[in-house]
Amino acid sequence: MNKIIVISMLGMVLGFHSTVFAGPDANQQMLIKRIQESKQKLKAAEAAQTTERQKLMEQHMKMMAETMEKMRSMSPQKGMAMQQHEEWMDEHQKLMQQVMEQMMDEHHVLLKMKCM
């Protein structure tokens, strides 16, 4: 009887899908990469000179607008367990925070450009 219980428990543990222990989903991973790329673009703009800076800032603003649109359209997959749903929401909130911080940095760069 003990062998059956142990085998059953082992089967349940090994049978869990990796999504139970997973981090960001594919869309969130894509957004993480996109946010990192736009952050690099902003740093490059900050270091660039006048016309190049303007060009890079426009590219950054476009990237951020696309990222925000993608984030608005995202939602957790249907049928997720409550734990997975909460983890997805936590990750989404972190991404939103990163985007907002980057938009504030963008604003500060724009202010510096106007002062020049």
Biopython code that builds the backbone (N, CA, C, O; Angstrom):
import numpy as np
from Bio.PDB.StructureBuilder import StructureBuilder

atoms = [
    (1, "MET", "N", (0.819, -1.195, 0.000)),
    (1, "MET", "CA", (0.000, 0.000, 0.000)),
    (1, "MET", "C", (0.865, 1.262, 0.000)),
    (1, "MET", "O", (0.562, 2.236, -0.689)),
    (2, "ASN", "N", (1.938, 1.230, 0.778)),
    (2, "ASN", "CA", (2.826, 2.387, 0.835)),
    (2, "ASN", "C", (3.468, 2.662, -0.515)),
    (2, "ASN", "O", (3.668, 3.816, -0.895)),
    (3, "LYS", "N", (3.794, 1.576, -1.250)),
    (3, "LYS", "CA", (4.401, 1.754, -2.566)),
    (3, "LYS", "C", (3.437, 2.466, -3.504)),
    (3, "LYS", "O", (3.854, 3.326, -4.279)),
    (4, "ILE", "N", (2.170, 2.124, -3.444)),
    (4, "ILE", "CA", (1.171, 2.753, -4.306)),
    (4, "ILE", "C", (1.045, 4.230, -3.973)),
    (4, "ILE", "O", (0.954, 5.060, -4.878)),
    (5, "ILE", "N", (1.040, 4.564, -2.720)),
    (5, "ILE", "CA", (0.934, 5.967, -2.293)),
    (5, "ILE", "C", (2.169, 6.743, -2.751)),
    (5, "ILE", "O", (2.050, 7.847, -3.281)),
    (6, "VAL", "N", (3.349, 6.165, -2.548)),
    (6, "VAL", "CA", (4.590, 6.837, -2.941)),
    (6, "VAL", "C", (4.625, 7.027, -4.452)),
    (6, "VAL", "O", (4.982, 8.100, -4.937)),
    (7, "ILE", "N", (4.258, 5.994, -5.190)),
    (7, "ILE", "CA", (4.256, 6.094, -6.653)),
    (7, "ILE", "C", (3.232, 7.133, -7.108)),
    (7, "ILE", "O", (3.506, 7.912, -8.021)),
    (8, "SER", "N", (2.068, 7.151, -6.485)),
    (8, "SER", "CA", (1.040, 8.130, -6.842)),
    (8, "SER", "C", (1.521, 9.546, -6.574)),
    (8, "SER", "O", (1.360, 10.436, -7.409)),
    (9, "MET", "N", (2.110, 9.748, -5.411)),
    (9, "MET", "CA", (2.604, 11.088, -5.066)),
    (9, "MET", "C", (3.726, 11.507, -6.005)),
    (9, "MET", "O", (3.773, 12.656, -6.444)),
    (10, "LEU", "N", (4.629, 10.581, -6.314)),
    (10, "LEU", "CA", (5.716, 10.886, -7.224)),
    (10, "LEU", "C", (5.174, 11.236, -8.608)),
    (10, "LEU", "O", (5.657, 12.165, -9.254)),
    (11, "GLY", "N", (4.184, 10.499, -9.052)),
    (11, "GLY", "CA", (3.557, 10.782, -10.341)),
    (11, "GLY", "C", (2.910, 12.150, -10.361)),
    (11, "GLY", "O", (3.004, 12.867, -11.357)),
    (12, "MET", "N", (2.253, 12.524, -9.271)),
    (12, "MET", "CA", (1.620, 13.844, -9.207)),
    (12, "MET", "C", (2.670, 14.950, -9.243)),
    (12, "MET", "O", (2.502, 15.951, -9.939)),
    (13, "VAL", "N", (3.745, 14.766, -8.495)),
    (13, "VAL", "CA", (4.794, 15.782, -8.454)),
    (13, "VAL", "C", (5.443, 15.925, -9.830)),
    (13, "VAL", "O", (5.634, 17.041, -10.313)),
    (14, "LEU", "N", (5.775, 14.821, -10.449)),
    (14, "LEU", "CA", (6.411, 14.864, -11.763)),
    (14, "LEU", "C", (5.436, 15.268, -12.859)),
    (14, "LEU", "O", (5.848, 15.745, -13.916)),
    (15, "GLY", "N", (4.160, 15.082, -12.614)),
    (15, "GLY", "CA", (3.151, 15.401, -13.613)),
    (15, "GLY", "C", (2.770, 16.863, -13.669)),
    (15, "GLY", "O", (2.085, 17.286, -14.601)),
    (16, "PHE", "N", (3.195, 17.643, -12.696)),
    (16, "PHE", "CA", (2.883, 19.067, -12.738)),
    (16, "PHE", "C", (3.469, 19.680, -13.996)),
    (16, "PHE", "O", (4.579, 19.348, -14.409)),
    (17, "HIS", "N", (2.728, 20.551, -14.577)),
    (17, "HIS", "CA", (3.235, 21.259, -15.748)),
    (17, "HIS", "C", (4.240, 22.301, -15.305)),
    (17, "HIS", "O", (4.172, 22.821, -14.191)),
    (18, "SER", "N", (5.157, 22.591, -16.180)),
    (18, "SER", "CA", (6.183, 23.585, -15.849)),
    (18, "SER", "C", (5.576, 24.963, -15.635)),
    (18, "SER", "O", (6.198, 25.818, -15.005)),
    (19, "THR", "N", (4.361, 25.193, -16.153)),
    (19, "THR", "CA", (3.756, 26.516, -15.981)),
    (19, "THR", "C", (3.423, 26.806, -14.530)),
    (19, "THR", "O", (3.310, 27.969, -14.142)),
    (20, "VAL", "N", (3.266, 25.772, -13.728)),
    (20, "VAL", "CA", (2.983, 26.003, -12.310)),
    (20, "VAL", "C", (4.162, 26.710, -11.669)),
    (20, "VAL", "O", (3.986, 27.538, -10.775)),
    (21, "PHE", "N", (5.359, 26.385, -12.121)),
    (21, "PHE", "CA", (6.561, 26.962, -11.545)),
    (21, "PHE", "C", (7.195, 28.007, -12.453)),
    (21, "PHE", "O", (8.292, 28.495, -12.183)),
    (22, "ALA", "N", (6.510, 28.337, -13.506)),
    (22, "ALA", "CA", (7.081, 29.218, -14.527)),
    (22, "ALA", "C", (7.054, 30.675, -14.088)),
    (22, "ALA", "O", (6.275, 31.080, -13.225)),
    (23, "GLY", "N", (7.923, 31.435, -14.708)),
    (23, "GLY", "CA", (7.939, 32.872, -14.502)),
    (23, "GLY", "C", (7.052, 33.528, -15.542)),
    (23, "GLY", "O", (5.918, 33.101, -15.764)),
    (24, "PRO", "N", (7.567, 34.557, -16.171)),
    (24, "PRO", "CA", (6.787, 35.281, -17.183)),
    (24, "PRO", "C", (6.407, 34.378, -18.357)),
    (24, "PRO", "O", (7.168, 33.490, -18.743)),
    (25, "ASP", "N", (5.220, 34.618, -18.918)),
    (25, "ASP", "CA", (4.816, 33.856, -20.101)),
    (25, "ASP", "C", (5.529, 34.425, -21.332)),
    (25, "ASP", "O", (6.296, 35.381, -21.218)),
    (26, "ALA", "N", (5.281, 33.847, -22.491)),
    (26, "ALA", "CA", (5.992, 34.243, -23.715)),
    (26, "ALA", "C", (5.775, 35.716, -24.053)),
    (26, "ALA", "O", (6.720, 36.409, -24.430)),
    (27, "ASN", "N", (4.543, 36.199, -23.921)),
    (27, "ASN", "CA", (4.265, 37.613, -24.208)),
    (27, "ASN", "C", (5.001, 38.526, -23.240)),
    (27, "ASN", "O", (5.545, 39.556, -23.639)),
    (28, "GLN", "N", (5.018, 38.151, -21.980)),
    (28, "GLN", "CA", (5.710, 38.967, -20.991)),
    (28, "GLN", "C", (7.216, 38.946, -21.230)),
    (28, "GLN", "O", (7.886, 39.963, -21.050)),
    (29, "GLN", "N", (7.751, 37.802, -21.633)),
    (29, "GLN", "CA", (9.180, 37.730, -21.939)),
    (29, "GLN", "C", (9.520, 38.635, -23.119)),
    (29, "GLN", "O", (10.556, 39.299, -23.123)),
    (30, "MET", "N", (8.641, 38.655, -24.119)),
    (30, "MET", "CA", (8.842, 39.534, -25.263)),
    (30, "MET", "C", (8.824, 40.992, -24.817)),
    (30, "MET", "O", (9.625, 41.800, -25.287)),
    (31, "LEU", "N", (7.915, 41.321, -23.916)),
    (31, "LEU", "CA", (7.844, 42.694, -23.419)),
    (31, "LEU", "C", (9.066, 43.067, -22.599)),
    (31, "LEU", "O", (9.553, 44.195, -22.682)),
    (32, "ILE", "N", (9.562, 42.132, -21.815)),
    (32, "ILE", "CA", (10.774, 42.384, -21.033)),
    (32, "ILE", "C", (11.915, 42.745, -21.976)),
    (32, "ILE", "O", (12.647, 43.706, -21.737)),
    (33, "LYS", "N", (12.060, 41.981, -23.035)),
    (33, "LYS", "CA", (13.107, 42.259, -24.025)),
    (33, "LYS", "C", (12.884, 43.621, -24.682)),
    (33, "LYS", "O", (13.823, 44.396, -24.863)),
    (34, "ARG", "N", (11.645, 43.896, -25.031)),
    (34, "ARG", "CA", (11.305, 45.164, -25.683)),
    (34, "ARG", "C", (11.586, 46.357, -24.752)),
    (34, "ARG", "O", (12.099, 47.384, -25.195)),
    (35, "ILE", "N", (11.254, 46.217, -23.491)),
    (35, "ILE", "CA", (11.497, 47.284, -22.518)),
    (35, "ILE", "C", (12.999, 47.516, -22.356)),
    (35, "ILE", "O", (13.439, 48.660, -22.240)),
    (36, "GLN", "N", (13.783, 46.446, -22.347)),
    (36, "GLN", "CA", (15.234, 46.584, -22.239)),
    (36, "GLN", "C", (15.799, 47.290, -23.475)),
    (36, "GLN", "O", (16.679, 48.144, -23.363)),
    (37, "GLU", "N", (15.286, 46.925, -24.653)),
    (37, "GLU", "CA", (15.745, 47.574, -25.885)),
    (37, "GLU", "C", (15.414, 49.064, -25.881)),
    (37, "GLU", "O", (16.237, 49.888, -26.279)),
    (38, "SER", "N", (14.219, 49.403, -25.437)),
    (38, "SER", "CA", (13.841, 50.820, -25.426)),
    (38, "SER", "C", (14.646, 51.587, -24.382)),
    (38, "SER", "O", (14.931, 52.771, -24.566)),
    (39, "LYS", "N", (15.006, 50.936, -23.310)),
    (39, "LYS", "CA", (15.840, 51.590, -22.296)),
    (39, "LYS", "C", (17.220, 51.898, -22.873)),
    (39, "LYS", "O", (17.778, 52.966, -22.620)),
    (40, "GLN", "N", (17.765, 50.968, -23.643)),
    (40, "GLN", "CA", (19.053, 51.204, -24.298)),
    (40, "GLN", "C", (18.943, 52.352, -25.301)),
    (40, "GLN", "O", (19.855, 53.169, -25.432)),
    (41, "LYS", "N", (17.821, 52.399, -26.002)),
    (41, "LYS", "CA", (17.593, 53.469, -26.978)),
    (41, "LYS", "C", (17.561, 54.817, -26.264)),
    (41, "LYS", "O", (18.118, 55.795, -26.761)),
    (42, "LEU", "N", (16.915, 54.873, -25.109)),
    (42, "LEU", "CA", (16.847, 56.115, -24.339)),
    (42, "LEU", "C", (18.231, 56.536, -23.857)),
    (42, "LEU", "O", (18.568, 57.719, -23.907)),
    (43, "LYS", "N", (19.032, 55.586, -23.393)),
    (43, "LYS", "CA", (20.394, 55.911, -22.954)),
    (43, "LYS", "C", (21.228, 56.435, -24.122)),
    (43, "LYS", "O", (22.012, 57.372, -23.969)),
    (44, "ALA", "N", (21.050, 55.816, -25.291)),
    (44, "ALA", "CA", (21.771, 56.284, -26.478)),
    (44, "ALA", "C", (21.331, 57.698, -26.845)),
    (44, "ALA", "O", (22.152, 58.529, -27.233)),
    (45, "ALA", "N", (20.044, 57.964, -26.722)),
    (45, "ALA", "CA", (19.531, 59.308, -27.034)),
    (45, "ALA", "C", (20.105, 60.339, -26.074)),
    (45, "ALA", "O", (20.456, 61.451, -26.467)),
    (46, "GLU", "N", (20.189, 59.954, -24.838)),
    (46, "GLU", "CA", (20.717, 60.878, -23.827)),
    (46, "GLU", "C", (22.175, 61.244, -24.121)),
    (46, "GLU", "O", (22.604, 62.367, -23.858)),
    (47, "ALA", "N", (22.921, 60.297, -24.661)),
    (47, "ALA", "CA", (24.337, 60.530, -24.945)),
    (47, "ALA", "C", (24.571, 61.162, -26.313)),
    (47, "ALA", "O", (25.664, 61.662, -26.576)),
    (48, "ALA", "N", (23.583, 61.150, -27.174)),
    (48, "ALA", "CA", (23.742, 61.632, -28.553)),
    (48, "ALA", "C", (23.670, 63.158, -28.628)),
    (48, "ALA", "O", (23.320, 63.842, -27.666)),
    (49, "GLN", "N", (24.016, 63.654, -29.810)),
    (49, "GLN", "CA", (23.938, 65.086, -30.083)),
    (49, "GLN", "C", (22.614, 65.415, -30.770)),
    (49, "GLN", "O", (21.859, 64.511, -31.130)),
    (50, "THR", "N", (22.341, 66.659, -30.947)),
    (50, "THR", "CA", (21.061, 67.244, -31.352)),
    (50, "THR", "C", (20.186, 66.428, -32.303)),
    (50, "THR", "O", (19.175, 65.881, -31.864)),
    (51, "THR", "N", (20.531, 66.326, -33.569)),
    (51, "THR", "CA", (19.627, 65.664, -34.526)),
    (51, "THR", "C", (19.532, 64.170, -34.268)),
    (51, "THR", "O", (18.459, 63.579, -34.392)),
    (52, "GLU", "N", (20.643, 63.566, -33.913)),
    (52, "GLU", "CA", (20.634, 62.128, -33.595)),
    (52, "GLU", "C", (19.799, 61.875, -32.336)),
    (52, "GLU", "O", (19.057, 60.896, -32.252)),
    (53, "ARG", "N", (19.933, 62.765, -31.376)),
    (53, "ARG", "CA", (19.154, 62.636, -30.145)),
    (53, "ARG", "C", (17.662, 62.687, -30.449)),
    (53, "ARG", "O", (16.891, 61.875, -29.938)),
    (54, "GLN", "N", (17.262, 63.626, -31.268)),
    (54, "GLN", "CA", (15.848, 63.765, -31.621)),
    (54, "GLN", "C", (15.330, 62.493, -32.302)),
    (54, "GLN", "O", (14.239, 62.012, -31.998)),
    (55, "LYS", "N", (16.125, 61.967, -33.217)),
    (55, "LYS", "CA", (15.751, 60.746, -33.938)),
    (55, "LYS", "C", (15.590, 59.572, -32.966)),
    (55, "LYS", "O", (14.611, 58.829, -33.041)),
    (56, "LEU", "N", (16.543, 59.412, -32.067)),
    (56, "LEU", "CA", (16.489, 58.319, -31.094)),
    (56, "LEU", "C", (15.320, 58.488, -30.121)),
    (56, "LEU", "O", (14.690, 57.510, -29.719)),
    (57, "MET", "N", (15.040, 59.728, -29.752)),
    (57, "MET", "CA", (13.906, 59.968, -28.850)),
    (57, "MET", "C", (12.591, 59.611, -29.533)),
    (57, "MET", "O", (11.699, 59.035, -28.910)),
    (58, "GLU", "N", (12.473, 59.952, -30.808)),
    (58, "GLU", "CA", (11.254, 59.591, -31.545)),
    (58, "GLU", "C", (11.106, 58.075, -31.630)),
    (58, "GLU", "O", (10.005, 57.547, -31.476)),
    (59, "GLN", "N", (12.205, 57.380, -31.872)),
    (59, "GLN", "CA", (12.161, 55.915, -31.912)),
    (59, "GLN", "C", (11.767, 55.351, -30.554)),
    (59, "GLN", "O", (10.973, 54.415, -30.463)),
    (60, "HIS", "N", (12.332, 55.933, -29.500)),
    (60, "HIS", "CA", (12.004, 55.472, -28.149)),
    (60, "HIS", "C", (10.522, 55.689, -27.844)),
    (60, "HIS", "O", (9.856, 54.802, -27.309)),
    (61, "MET", "N", (10.018, 56.855, -28.182)),
    (61, "MET", "CA", (8.604, 57.142, -27.911)),
    (61, "MET", "C", (7.695, 56.184, -28.678)),
    (61, "MET", "O", (6.667, 55.749, -28.160)),
    (62, "LYS", "N", (8.072, 55.862, -29.897)),
    (62, "LYS", "CA", (7.289, 54.914, -30.685)),
    (62, "LYS", "C", (7.324, 53.532, -30.037)),
    (62, "LYS", "O", (6.296, 52.862, -29.934)),
    (63, "MET", "N", (8.509, 53.108, -29.604)),
    (63, "MET", "CA", (8.635, 51.804, -28.948)),
    (63, "MET", "C", (7.785, 51.749, -27.674)),
    (63, "MET", "O", (7.142, 50.737, -27.393)),
    (64, "MET", "N", (7.788, 52.823, -26.921)),
    (64, "MET", "CA", (7.020, 52.846, -25.673)),
    (64, "MET", "C", (5.519, 52.817, -25.967)),
    (64, "MET", "O", (4.765, 52.147, -25.260)),
    (65, "ALA", "N", (5.085, 53.526, -26.985)),
    (65, "ALA", "CA", (3.669, 53.508, -27.353)),
    (65, "ALA", "C", (3.241, 52.100, -27.770)),
    (65, "ALA", "O", (2.170, 51.631, -27.383)),
    (66, "GLU", "N", (4.077, 51.434, -28.555)),
    (66, "GLU", "CA", (3.774, 50.061, -28.970)),
    (66, "GLU", "C", (3.748, 49.117, -27.775)),
    (66, "GLU", "O", (2.897, 48.231, -27.694)),
    (67, "THR", "N", (4.678, 49.310, -26.856)),
    (67, "THR", "CA", (4.729, 48.474, -25.653)),
    (67, "THR", "C", (3.478, 48.671, -24.811)),
    (67, "THR", "O", (2.886, 47.703, -24.335)),
    (68, "MET", "N", (3.079, 49.916, -24.629)),
    (68, "MET", "CA", (1.867, 50.194, -23.840)),
    (68, "MET", "C", (0.637, 49.574, -24.502)),
    (68, "MET", "O", (-0.218, 49.012, -23.816)),
    (69, "GLU", "N", (0.545, 49.670, -25.807)),
    (69, "GLU", "CA", (-0.596, 49.087, -26.522)),
    (69, "GLU", "C", (-0.626, 47.573, -26.338)),
    (69, "GLU", "O", (-1.684, 46.984, -26.116)),
    (70, "LYS", "N", (0.537, 46.957, -26.434)),
    (70, "LYS", "CA", (0.619, 45.507, -26.239)),
    (70, "LYS", "C", (0.205, 45.132, -24.820)),
    (70, "LYS", "O", (-0.509, 44.150, -24.616)),
    (71, "MET", "N", (0.650, 45.910, -23.849)),
    (71, "MET", "CA", (0.325, 45.612, -22.459)),
    (71, "MET", "C", (-1.170, 45.757, -22.195)),
    (71, "MET", "O", (-1.750, 44.990, -21.427)),
    (72, "ARG", "N", (-1.791, 46.749, -22.840)),
    (72, "ARG", "CA", (-3.238, 46.931, -22.669)),
    (72, "ARG", "C", (-4.024, 45.747, -23.216)),
    (72, "ARG", "O", (-5.082, 45.399, -22.691)),
    (73, "SER", "N", (-3.507, 45.136, -24.265)),
    (73, "SER", "CA", (-4.239, 44.040, -24.905)),
    (73, "SER", "C", (-3.957, 42.682, -24.259)),
    (73, "SER", "O", (-4.640, 41.705, -24.565)),
    (74, "MET", "N", (-2.976, 42.607, -23.383)),
    (74, "MET", "CA", (-2.618, 41.335, -22.758)),
    (74, "MET", "C", (-3.585, 40.977, -21.642)),
    (74, "MET", "O", (-4.148, 41.845, -20.975)),
    (75, "SER", "N", (-3.760, 39.686, -21.460)),
    (75, "SER", "CA", (-4.530, 39.191, -20.319)),
    (75, "SER", "C", (-4.048, 37.791, -19.998)),
    (75, "SER", "O", (-3.485, 37.109, -20.854)),
    (76, "PRO", "N", (-4.270, 37.362, -18.762)),
    (76, "PRO", "CA", (-3.837, 36.009, -18.391)),
    (76, "PRO", "C", (-4.592, 34.962, -19.219)),
    (76, "PRO", "O", (-5.724, 35.188, -19.646)),
    (77, "GLN", "N", (-3.953, 33.834, -19.431)),
    (77, "GLN", "CA", (-4.602, 32.751, -20.156)),
    (77, "GLN", "C", (-5.800, 32.232, -19.369)),
    (77, "GLN", "O", (-5.795, 32.195, -18.139)),
    (78, "LYS", "N", (-6.804, 31.840, -20.104)),
    (78, "LYS", "CA", (-7.973, 31.259, -19.453)),
    (78, "LYS", "C", (-7.604, 29.906, -18.863)),
    (78, "LYS", "O", (-6.770, 29.186, -19.411)),
    (79, "GLY", "N", (-8.224, 29.570, -17.755)),
    (79, "GLY", "CA", (-8.009, 28.277, -17.129)),
    (79, "GLY", "C", (-6.803, 28.213, -16.217)),
    (79, "GLY", "O", (-6.456, 27.140, -15.723)),
    (80, "MET", "N", (-6.156, 29.351, -15.983)),
    (80, "MET", "CA", (-5.012, 29.353, -15.062)),
    (80, "MET", "C", (-5.493, 29.099, -13.643)),
    (80, "MET", "O", (-6.592, 29.500, -13.260)),
    (81, "ALA", "N", (-4.659, 28.433, -12.882)),
    (81, "ALA", "CA", (-4.930, 28.280, -11.456)),
    (81, "ALA", "C", (-4.780, 29.655, -10.804)),
    (81, "ALA", "O", (-4.119, 30.541, -11.346)),
    (82, "MET", "N", (-5.393, 29.819, -9.652)),
    (82, "MET", "CA", (-5.343, 31.112, -8.962)),
    (82, "MET", "C", (-3.903, 31.554, -8.712)),
    (82, "MET", "O", (-3.576, 32.727, -8.889)),
    (83, "GLN", "N", (-3.050, 30.631, -8.307)),
    (83, "GLN", "CA", (-1.639, 30.959, -8.056)),
    (83, "GLN", "C", (-0.971, 31.474, -9.333)),
    (83, "GLN", "O", (-0.253, 32.474, -9.300)),
    (84, "GLN", "N", (-1.205, 30.798, -10.448)),
    (84, "GLN", "CA", (-0.632, 31.222, -11.717)),
    (84, "GLN", "C", (-1.164, 32.593, -12.124)),
    (84, "GLN", "O", (-0.420, 33.444, -12.613)),
    (85, "HIS", "N", (-2.444, 32.787, -11.916)),
    (85, "HIS", "CA", (-3.063, 34.065, -12.255)),
    (85, "HIS", "C", (-2.428, 35.197, -11.449)),
    (85, "HIS", "O", (-2.115, 36.256, -11.992)),
    (86, "GLU", "N", (-2.244, 34.968, -10.172)),
    (86, "GLU", "CA", (-1.631, 35.986, -9.315)),
    (86, "GLU", "C", (-0.192, 36.263, -9.725)),
    (86, "GLU", "O", (0.244, 37.414, -9.718)),
    (87, "GLU", "N", (0.551, 35.213, -10.083)),
    (87, "GLU", "CA", (1.928, 35.397, -10.535)),
    (87, "GLU", "C", (1.960, 36.183, -11.847)),
    (87, "GLU", "O", (2.818, 37.044, -12.041)),
    (88, "TRP", "N", (1.019, 35.880, -12.746)),
    (88, "TRP", "CA", (0.952, 36.596, -14.014)),
    (88, "TRP", "C", (0.671, 38.076, -13.754)),
    (88, "TRP", "O", (1.304, 38.952, -14.344)),
    (89, "MET", "N", (-0.282, 38.340, -12.870)),
    (89, "MET", "CA", (-0.642, 39.720, -12.546)),
    (89, "MET", "C", (0.530, 40.449, -11.887)),
    (89, "MET", "O", (0.768, 41.620, -12.182)),
    (90, "ASP", "N", (1.260, 39.777, -11.007)),
    (90, "ASP", "CA", (2.434, 40.390, -10.371)),
    (90, "ASP", "C", (3.480, 40.764, -11.416)),
    (90, "ASP", "O", (4.052, 41.853, -11.367)),
    (91, "GLU", "N", (3.727, 39.857, -12.363)),
    (91, "GLU", "CA", (4.706, 40.126, -13.410)),
    (91, "GLU", "C", (4.236, 41.283, -14.292)),
    (91, "GLU", "O", (5.032, 42.144, -14.669)),
    (92, "HIS", "N", (2.962, 41.300, -14.614)),
    (92, "HIS", "CA", (2.407, 42.379, -15.435)),
    (92, "HIS", "C", (2.559, 43.723, -14.720)),
    (92, "HIS", "O", (2.898, 44.732, -15.338)),
    (93, "GLN", "N", (2.307, 43.719, -13.426)),
    (93, "GLN", "CA", (2.451, 44.946, -12.640)),
    (93, "GLN", "C", (3.903, 45.423, -12.627)),
    (93, "GLN", "O", (4.163, 46.623, -12.716)),
    (94, "LYS", "N", (4.850, 44.486, -12.516)),
    (94, "LYS", "CA", (6.268, 44.852, -12.553)),
    (94, "LYS", "C", (6.624, 45.485, -13.899)),
    (94, "LYS", "O", (7.343, 46.482, -13.960)),
    (95, "LEU", "N", (6.107, 44.889, -14.973)),
    (95, "LEU", "CA", (6.374, 45.437, -16.302)),
    (95, "LEU", "C", (5.783, 46.832, -16.440)),
    (95, "LEU", "O", (6.418, 47.724, -17.002)),
    (96, "MET", "N", (4.584, 47.021, -15.935)),
    (96, "MET", "CA", (3.957, 48.344, -15.988)),
    (96, "MET", "C", (4.801, 49.362, -15.223)),
    (96, "MET", "O", (4.967, 50.495, -15.673)),
    (97, "GLN", "N", (5.321, 48.969, -14.091)),
    (97, "GLN", "CA", (6.162, 49.858, -13.294)),
    (97, "GLN", "C", (7.429, 50.241, -14.068)),
    (97, "GLN", "O", (7.843, 51.401, -14.055)),
    (98, "GLN", "N", (8.037, 49.266, -14.736)),
    (98, "GLN", "CA", (9.233, 49.546, -15.525)),
    (98, "GLN", "C", (8.925, 50.521, -16.661)),
    (98, "GLN", "O", (9.708, 51.429, -16.941)),
    (99, "VAL", "N", (7.792, 50.326, -17.303)),
    (99, "VAL", "CA", (7.399, 51.220, -18.398)),
    (99, "VAL", "C", (7.175, 52.630, -17.871)),
    (99, "VAL", "O", (7.622, 53.602, -18.479)),
    (100, "MET", "N", (6.490, 52.741, -16.751)),
    (100, "MET", "CA", (6.226, 54.070, -16.191)),
    (100, "MET", "C", (7.523, 54.765, -15.781)),
    (100, "MET", "O", (7.673, 55.967, -16.001)),
    (101, "GLU", "N", (8.447, 54.038, -15.198)),
    (101, "GLU", "CA", (9.734, 54.620, -14.817)),
    (101, "GLU", "C", (10.497, 55.092, -16.056)),
    (101, "GLU", "O", (11.119, 56.155, -16.055)),
    (102, "GLN", "N", (10.436, 54.287, -17.100)),
    (102, "GLN", "CA", (11.131, 54.665, -18.330)),
    (102, "GLN", "C", (10.492, 55.880, -18.982)),
    (102, "GLN", "O", (11.187, 56.719, -19.555)),
    (103, "MET", "N", (9.181, 55.978, -18.897)),
    (103, "MET", "CA", (8.503, 57.153, -19.449)),
    (103, "MET", "C", (8.871, 58.412, -18.663)),
    (103, "MET", "O", (8.979, 59.496, -19.237)),
    (104, "MET", "N", (9.061, 58.270, -17.369)),
    (104, "MET", "CA", (9.512, 59.414, -16.571)),
    (104, "MET", "C", (10.933, 59.811, -16.966)),
    (104, "MET", "O", (11.243, 60.997, -17.076)),
    (105, "ASP", "N", (11.796, 58.813, -17.178)),
    (105, "ASP", "CA", (13.160, 59.101, -17.638)),
    (105, "ASP", "C", (13.124, 59.805, -18.991)),
    (105, "ASP", "O", (13.872, 60.753, -19.230)),
    (106, "GLU", "N", (12.243, 59.330, -19.874)),
    (106, "GLU", "CA", (12.074, 59.955, -21.183)),
    (106, "GLU", "C", (11.672, 61.424, -21.025)),
    (106, "GLU", "O", (12.200, 62.302, -21.708)),
    (107, "HIS", "N", (10.749, 61.667, -20.134)),
    (107, "HIS", "CA", (10.285, 63.031, -19.877)),
    (107, "HIS", "C", (11.444, 63.913, -19.418)),
    (107, "HIS", "O", (11.573, 65.056, -19.858)),
    (108, "HIS", "N", (12.284, 63.380, -18.536)),
    (108, "HIS", "CA", (13.423, 64.165, -18.051)),
    (108, "HIS", "C", (14.414, 64.466, -19.165)),
    (108, "HIS", "O", (14.973, 65.562, -19.221)),
    (109, "VAL", "N", (14.634, 63.509, -20.043)),
    (109, "VAL", "CA", (15.526, 63.751, -21.182)),
    (109, "VAL", "C", (14.946, 64.836, -22.077)),
    (109, "VAL", "O", (15.670, 65.720, -22.535)),
    (110, "LEU", "N", (13.645, 64.771, -22.327)),
    (110, "LEU", "CA", (12.987, 65.789, -23.152)),
    (110, "LEU", "C", (13.106, 67.179, -22.527)),
    (110, "LEU", "O", (13.329, 68.169, -23.224)),
    (111, "LEU", "N", (12.956, 67.237, -21.232)),
    (111, "LEU", "CA", (13.110, 68.525, -20.532)),
    (111, "LEU", "C", (14.519, 69.067, -20.695)),
    (111, "LEU", "O", (14.710, 70.261, -20.927)),
    (112, "LYS", "N", (15.510, 68.186, -20.573)),
    (112, "LYS", "CA", (16.899, 68.611, -20.764)),
    (112, "LYS", "C", (17.135, 69.128, -22.176)),
    (112, "LYS", "O", (17.865, 70.096, -22.386)),
    (113, "MET", "N", (16.500, 68.462, -23.142)),
    (113, "MET", "CA", (16.654, 68.875, -24.542)),
    (113, "MET", "C", (16.078, 70.273, -24.746)),
    (113, "MET", "O", (16.651, 71.075, -25.484)),
    (114, "LYS", "N", (14.960, 70.573, -24.104)),
    (114, "LYS", "CA", (14.348, 71.898, -24.256)),
    (114, "LYS", "C", (15.202, 72.989, -23.624)),
    (114, "LYS", "O", (15.197, 74.133, -24.080)),
    (115, "CYS", "N", (15.928, 72.636, -22.579)),
    (115, "CYS", "CA", (16.761, 73.608, -21.900)),
    (115, "CYS", "C", (18.037, 73.921, -22.662)),
    (115, "CYS", "O", (18.685, 74.933, -22.395)),
    (116, "MET", "N", (18.402, 73.072, -23.601)),
    (116, "MET", "CA", (19.644, 73.276, -24.361)),
    (116, "MET", "C", (19.486, 74.285, -25.438)),
    (116, "MET", "O", (20.439, 74.567, -26.164)),
]
sb = StructureBuilder()
sb.init_structure("model")
sb.init_model(0)
sb.init_chain("A")
sb.init_seg("    ")
for serial, (resi, resn, name, xyz) in enumerate(atoms, 1):
    if name == "N":
        sb.init_residue(resn, " ", resi, " ")
    sb.init_atom(name, np.array(xyz, "f"), 0.0, 1.0, " ", f" {name:<3s}", serial, name[0])
structure = sb.get_structure()
